[in-house]
């Protein structure tokens, strides 16, 4: 399709692009077939039915701002009728996933009753239809039986549900959008593209961020009709995008785009961590899609949580990314889904996995995957890493949501990686209960006390300061707290100055200051530069 025409227009950088499945925002655990099936059956449909049983209770709860991230359904102006229609549609169109969820639980029950340490071979005959050919029956070393999934094959089954996928487009950010884990995204004033996330046609649309595209040809391509055509046309502008502002020669520039999204550039080569970007015209002055280069050479994804692994952002950048680096997955369990297979199934190319303490050289950058403790509810999840990025002779360590429960790891790591110029670390020291994310995947419910004890927590100030010392960090940045206002619907949280996370950030500044090291909380936007340094790795001193 010819798109670079004199009559073409640009896709406005205020346009919000949200991938949905069964009308729920497509966070990774909703989009993957097996975890999405369990979430549909055990989280989403029960939430909708709970609303229908007592809509006034949900509406009353959500009038309290502190209940924003709680499990209450916000139907917006659609009310009961919209939710009733969604339940009816989901029960019919979601049958492949609902069947998979039923049969996963059925096979778990069979294993619990029959797998007593003997051979599992005879139980393959009892595999339900949707599990045939995509699963293996296994024991762990304590003789606990479970299912393991052959994920590349799983994405070839009906449970992928591409027909239930939608790209939903808004003219600009909606500050009142409900929390995505608690409420569906109903269609009001949106253009809806009924295409799967893997559709190559999306590349034609998102090319409009940087060059003119033929809007009428896109309307025909996406088969838009009636009022949808006018909404879609309103997403485009004649205003040319601003040219990319390159870093100064000889400088390593770091730009903070919000939350855990950091763009590093050296001599035109760019590396970005955990892209979860906001949009123009959302009421805040920050870096957005409009501030990205034509090509991002490397994207590094630290782990599969929705505030770090944003399908919304990645789909818009799919044709602009050179290489995506993801952590190596343990293999086929429900909570530890394979990030590489996930991305490849949605049309991404050149996805590279890194195992623990494994490195990859890409141009002038070197990416090293370091161990990641904490924030995963003590589940055996391997698809996570603390990325170390060395570029232009400078080193940046992104400890994201890690909780250094065993500080000896960083004693060993520090000896190997040497000092770093900056440590980026999250201080989400409160965290949500483990079941907030992983509840639908568990074989049996967890007790309230254990749920809280195994919460999705990051670091406190004191252990964060110890990590900074162990890796010889010359600067410390606190980030990834979910504070950015445009991410509220995604993170479900916001903080006042008295919040524990903010107090811990202030304490970390004091602790670092006593050692002559600067520390600051990154918020909204920031830019820092370092002169290019030596590629020599200087070992940290150990006791």
Number of C-alpha atoms within 10 A of each C-alpha: 10 9 19 14 11 9 11 20 23 23 27 25 23 20 20 20 23 20 25 24 24 23 19 22 25 25 23 21 24 22 25 25 25 27 23 28 30 26 24 24 20 16 18 26 16 14 19 23 15 15 22 19 12 11 18 11 14 18 17 11 17 19 10 9 8 12 14 21 21 14 18 24 28 26 21 17 10 13 14 17 11 14 20 16 10 18 19 11 13 19 15 11 15 21 16 18 26 23 17 24 25 15 17 21 16 15 20 17 13 14 20 13 9 14 20 13 11 10 11 16 10 9 14 14 8 13 18 15 10 20 19 12 13 18 20 17 19 17 17 8 7 7 12 13 19 18 19 16 19 16 20 16 12 20 20 13 15 15 22 21 23 17 15 16 23 23 22 21 20 21 21 17 19 12 13 10 17 23 24 20 24 21 22 25 21 20 14 10 13 18 24 22 21 16 19 22 25 17 11 15 15 21 16 17 20 20 20 23 22 20 16 24 26 20 22 13 15 20 17 11 15 16 13 19 10 7 11 17 19 13 18 22 17 15 21 22 16 12 11 14 18 9 12 11 9 15 17 14 12 13 17 24 23 21 18 22 28 28 27 30 20 24 22 27 24 26 17 15 21 25 26 25 25 25 25 23 20 25 22 19 16 15 11 14 11 20 20 18 19 19 17 20 19 16 14 23 20 23 23 27 26 26 24 22 16 19 22 21 22 21 25 22 19 20 22 19 23 22 20 19 22 18 19 24 23 27 27 21 20 15 16 18 21 19 21 19 24 25 25 22 18 18 22 15 17 18 15 21 16 13 18 15 18 21 19 18 17 13 16 15 10 15 11 13 23 17 24 22 26 26 18 24 21 19 23 25 21 13 13 11 18 21 26 28 27 24 28 22 24 23 26 24 19 22 23 22 26 24 30 30 29 26 26 21 12 11 16 12 16 20 19 13 17 23 17 15 22 18 25 25 18 21 27 25 30 29 29 27 22 16 16 18 20 23 21 16 19 17 18 23 22 13 12 9 11 13 10 12 10 13 18 18 14 20 23 25 24 27 26 23 24 14 16 29 23 17 23 25 21 24 27 23 24 17 18 25 19 29 27 25 27 22 20 22 19 22 21 20 20 21 20 19 18 16 13 9 8 8 11 16 24 19 15 20 23 16 17 26 21 17 19 24 12 10 10 11 17 18 24 16 19 21 19 16 17 14 14 11 15 15 15 17 15 10 12 9 15 15 15 20 14 11 5
